[in-house]
Amino acid sequence: MAIEEETKKQGPAWKNSRLFTSYEEADEERNKLLATGDVEVKVKSRQNDKFVVKSRKLKSGKQQNN
């Protein structure tokens, strides 16, 4: 009996766009980037109540579900 393991391929690396002092500002930037339609975007919390917006280009043929 051979067990096959699924290997997930990682996507492109995430790049830091900007650093913000409030989530609301970071979310506004995230929505602007999402409007272009060709990137994945996320907001991550950092130390000292800071928030960073990270983005990466979508692979061709893949669409964001937000």
C-alpha positions in Angstrom: 0.0 0.0 0.0 1.6 3.2 -1.1 0.2 6.5 0.4 0.4 9.4 -2.0 1.1 12.7 -0.5 -0.3 15.8 -2.1 2.2 18.5 -2.5 1.0 22.1 -2.6 2.9 24.5 -4.8 3.6 27.8 -3.2 2.7 31.0 -5.0 4.8 34.0 -5.6 6.4 35.7 -2.6 4.5 38.4 -0.7 5.8 41.9 -0.9 5.3 44.6 1.8 3.4 47.5 0.3 3.2 50.0 3.1 3.1 50.3 6.9 0.2 52.0 8.7 -0.7 53.0 12.2 -4.3 52.0 12.0 -6.2 49.1 10.6 -8.7 51.4 8.8 -5.9 53.0 6.8 -4.4 49.7 5.9 -7.8 48.3 4.9 -8.3 51.3 2.6 -5.0 50.7 0.9 -5.9 47.0 0.6 -9.2 47.8 -1.1 -7.4 50.2 -3.6 -4.9 47.4 -4.5 -7.7 44.8 -4.9 -9.6 47.2 -7.3 -6.8 46.6 -9.8 -8.0 42.9 -9.9 -4.6 41.4 -10.6 -3.2 41.0 -7.1 -3.8 39.2 -3.8 -3.7 41.5 -0.8 -3.7 41.0 2.9 -3.3 43.1 6.1 -1.1 41.7 8.8 -0.7 43.2 12.3 2.7 44.0 13.6 4.2 45.0 16.9 3.3 48.4 18.5 -0.1 48.5 16.9 1.1 48.8 13.3 -0.3 47.2 10.3 1.4 46.2 7.0 -0.3 45.7 3.7 1.2 42.7 1.7 0.5 41.9 -1.9 1.5 39.5 -4.6 0.6 39.1 -8.3 -2.0 36.5 -9.1 -1.1 33.6 -11.3 -2.6 33.8 -14.8 -6.0 32.3 -14.9 -6.6 32.6 -11.1 -9.2 34.9 -9.7 -9.5 36.4 -6.2 -12.6 35.4 -4.3 -13.4 38.4 -2.0 
